[in-house]
Every structure is written in C-alpha cells, then in structure tokens.
C-alpha cells in the first residue's frame, strides 16, 4: 500500500514525535511542530500516537492512493477534497484506490497533519521518521513523484468518526515561565514581554519563530557561553526582540533566554502565521 505525492504546497514533511534524549550527542528532538494535532490525527485512524504522518505547511498537498486507505486531517483547518468531493477535517475519511486527496490553503493556523491508518512507513533514522530541516536528518521533504509506503494497519479500529476541536484563535496567548536567564534582563523588559503583543515575522520556520515587538533590554551585556536549549525557549539576540524556538531548534545557543513557553502551549505557537499576533502571560 502506498501514497503517490502529486503536489506538496510550500513544505510537506514526514513527522512523528521525534528523537528525544539525544541532545547530549548534538541531535535535536525534531518531530511534529504541533504534537497535539499529530496525536489526534493518529488516534482518529487507530494508530499509536507516535506513528509517522505528514505535516503540511500552508496547504497544497495532493496525494493519490494505490489502494483503499483510511486517513484523518487535523491541525490548521483547510479545504479537503477526496475524488473531487468536499470532506471534513478532524474526521475519519476513506480514500478509495486510484482517487486523489487534495488540501487547500488553511483559513486559520499554519500546519495541518494527515495521518494514514498504518502510518507512513519510511525508514527511521536514529529511531524516528521525522524530517529535521536544521540538521538534515530523516527523510527529505516531500516532492512531487515521491511514493510513500504505508505500514500494516493496527489491530484496533477507529472508535469515533469525528473529534470536536476548538477554532484557532485570531490572537494567540502563550503561557511563559521566567528564566533561565531572566536575571540578565531589566525588570522593565520582563514587564514589556507580557504587556504588549508581538507579531510573527516572515522569518519563521520549523526551527524558530522570529517576533517583532517591544525590545527587551538587558541588564548584563557580557557574552554568554553556549548552553543547552529546549523547545519553547525565548532567546533574545542583541537586537532585543525574541525568537521562539520550535521543533527543529539547535540543541545549544549563545544568547540569553528570558523565558520558556510551557510545553502544552508550544503546539499553539506552531500554528501562528506570519503577521499574526501573540501575547505572552507568566504562568
């Protein structure tokens, strides 16, 4: 059983829950930018939550099934057609052999997740099938003409037809905890971080989200030795506006981190589009 890639949109990659625990040898976790949506897509089709699926950035994916497959689309809501007929997101869909599934541009959010029953069965690298765009580990980003193998269907069957999912908000609120280098910033900087919104810039990808907004002034200006970084870290380079690290972030960095977005809210951050505003709140 395979899926033939007809079109990919701006960026479509294979993602699972990544490669945790390897930062000590310089390997980032990677994996789905919005893990909550990946987990939901897999649950809908009866897969284990860490099965490999397709992460689609800003729509545009088109696939043809060589045999009947069962799929589910979650994350950023986008128009879906199966064999030219409209279909629903956050629901179990059947795609018959020889027919095409196509995704339009999402109306809100940025990243959609297409899970297929059995999972995308490409060769794992260091225990994961995820594409890490920073290091180049894992399968290449999808390209037209690629053929994706589908694994054996799991023994359990989907138990729901659709999942209720809240609409993506126009403005995103992210909970943040101070540190580990909050003491390198003035009290006014900590207040500014949570007092006014930041705008997501076009210089954003799976590595990190560059933000435009209030400048965060430092109280210490010496160089900081490189130290470990985590997903959700708000690193502040010399210009004073923060970068929010996402799934493919480097494992070390040399700029101070004023705060860290709490893990459940990183998935929300991964759905922010360029031009959208985000608000930070201390948790």
SVG drawing of the C-alpha trace seen along z (x, -y; Angstrom):
<svg xmlns="http://www.w3.org/2000/svg" viewBox="-18 -49 49 56">
<polyline fill="none" stroke="black" stroke-width="0.4" points="0.0,0.0 1.5,-3.4 0.6,-7.0 1.8,-8.9 2.7,-12.5 1.3,-14.8 1.9,-18.2 3.4,-19.4 2.5,-23.0 5.2,-25.3 6.5,-22.5 5.3,-19.0 7.4,-16.7 7.2,-13.3 6.9,-13.8 6.3,-11.6 7.1,-12.5 10.8,-12.9 14.1,-11.8 14.0,-12.7 17.0,-12.1 19.8,-12.6 20.8,-16.2 23.9,-15.0 25.3,-13.9 24.1,-17.0 20.8,-15.6 17.7,-17.7 14.3,-16.2 12.6,-17.5 9.2,-15.8 5.8,-17.4 5.7,-21.2 2.1,-20.7 2.3,-17.5 -1.3,-17.7 -2.6,-17.7 -0.4,-14.8 -1.5,-12.7 -5.2,-13.5 -4.8,-12.5 -3.2,-9.2 -5.9,-8.4 -8.7,-9.1 -7.3,-6.4 -6.4,-3.9 -2.7,-4.4 -0.3,-4.7 0.1,-8.4 3.8,-8.4 3.1,-6.9 4.6,-8.9 2.2,-11.3 2.6,-14.2 3.0,-17.7 1.7,-20.2 2.6,-23.9 0.0,-26.2 -1.8,-23.5 -1.3,-22.5 -0.7,-18.7 -2.1,-16.3 -1.9,-12.5 -3.1,-9.5 -3.8,-6.2 -2.8,-3.0 -5.2,-1.0 -8.1,-1.9 -6.7,-3.9 -8.2,-5.5 -6.9,-9.0 -7.6,-11.9 -6.7,-15.5 -6.1,-17.7 -4.3,-21.0 -4.8,-24.0 -8.3,-23.7 -8.1,-23.7 -10.5,-22.7 -10.3,-18.9 -11.5,-17.1 -11.5,-13.3 -12.0,-12.4 -13.2,-16.0 -15.8,-15.9 -15.6,-18.0 -14.6,-16.2 -14.2,-17.2 -11.2,-17.8 -10.9,-16.2 -12.8,-13.2 -12.2,-9.7 -12.0,-9.7 -11.9,-6.8 -9.8,-7.3 -10.5,-4.7 -7.8,-3.2 -6.9,-5.4 -8.6,-8.5 -6.9,-11.8 -6.9,-13.7 -6.2,-17.4 -5.8,-20.1 -6.4,-23.8 -4.9,-26.7 -6.0,-26.8 -8.3,-29.5 -6.6,-29.8 -3.5,-28.3 -0.4,-27.2 0.3,-23.4 -2.0,-20.6 -1.4,-16.9 -2.5,-14.0 -2.4,-10.6 -3.0,-7.4 -4.1,-4.2 -0.9,-2.1 1.4,-5.2 3.9,-6.4 6.5,-3.6 9.7,-5.3 13.0,-4.1 13.6,-5.5 16.8,-7.4 18.0,-7.3 14.7,-5.8 12.4,-8.4 10.9,-9.0 10.9,-12.8 12.4,-15.3 14.7,-17.7 15.1,-20.7 18.0,-22.1 20.3,-19.1 19.0,-17.3 18.3,-14.1 15.4,-11.9 13.6,-11.7 13.8,-14.5 10.9,-17.0 8.2,-15.6 8.5,-16.3 6.1,-15.5 6.6,-12.0 7.6,-10.6 6.0,-7.3 5.3,-6.8 4.9,-3.3 2.1,-2.8 2.6,-0.4 0.4,2.5 -3.0,1.5 -3.1,1.7 -5.3,4.3 -7.6,1.8 -10.2,-0.2 -11.1,-3.9 -13.7,-4.3 -15.1,-7.8 -16.0,-9.4 -15.1,-12.9 -13.4,-14.9 -14.6,-18.3 -11.8,-20.8 -11.8,-24.4 -11.4,-27.0 -7.9,-28.5 -7.9,-32.0 -7.1,-35.2 -4.6,-36.2 -2.7,-33.6 -1.9,-33.7 1.1,-31.7 1.9,-30.9 5.6,-31.5 7.8,-30.9 10.7,-33.2 14.3,-32.1 16.8,-30.5 18.5,-33.9 15.7,-36.3 18.2,-37.9 20.2,-39.1 17.3,-41.5 15.8,-44.6 12.6,-44.5 11.1,-46.7 12.0,-44.0 10.1,-41.3 7.1,-43.7 7.3,-44.5 7.4,-40.8 3.9,-40.3 2.4,-43.8 2.2,-44.1 1.7,-41.7 4.5,-40.5 4.0,-39.9 5.2,-36.8 7.5,-37.7 8.0,-36.0 11.5,-34.9 9.9,-31.9 10.1,-28.2 10.2,-24.9 13.5,-25.9 12.0,-29.0 9.6,-31.9 11.1,-35.4 9.0,-38.0 8.7,-41.8 7.6,-43.9 8.8,-45.5 12.6,-45.5 13.8,-43.6 16.6,-45.5 19.4,-43.6 20.9,-44.4 24.1,-42.4 25.9,-42.8 28.8,-40.3 29.0,-37.3 27.1,-34.1 28.8,-30.7 26.7,-28.4 24.3,-26.4 21.5,-23.8 18.3,-24.9 14.8,-23.5 11.7,-23.7 9.7,-26.8 12.8,-28.8 12.5,-32.6 16.1,-33.5 16.9,-37.2 19.7,-38.2 21.4,-41.6 18.6,-43.4 16.4,-42.8 13.4,-41.1 12.9,-37.4 13.0,-34.2 10.7,-31.4 12.4,-28.0 10.2,-25.3 10.7,-21.6 13.9,-21.8 15.8,-24.3 19.5,-23.9 20.5,-22.0 22.7,-24.8 22.6,-28.6 24.7,-31.6 22.0,-34.3 20.2,-34.6 16.8,-33.0 14.3,-35.3 11.6,-32.7 10.3,-29.4 6.8,-28.8 5.1,-25.9 5.1,-22.7 1.3,-22.5 1.3,-25.9 4.2,-25.2 1.6,-23.5 -0.4,-26.7 2.7,-28.7 3.4,-26.3 0.1,-27.3 0.9,-31.1 1.1,-32.5 3.3,-35.4 1.6,-38.7 -0.4,-37.1 0.0,-38.5 0.9,-36.5 0.6,-37.6 2.8,-36.2 1.5,-35.7 3.5,-34.5 2.2,-31.2"/>
</svg>
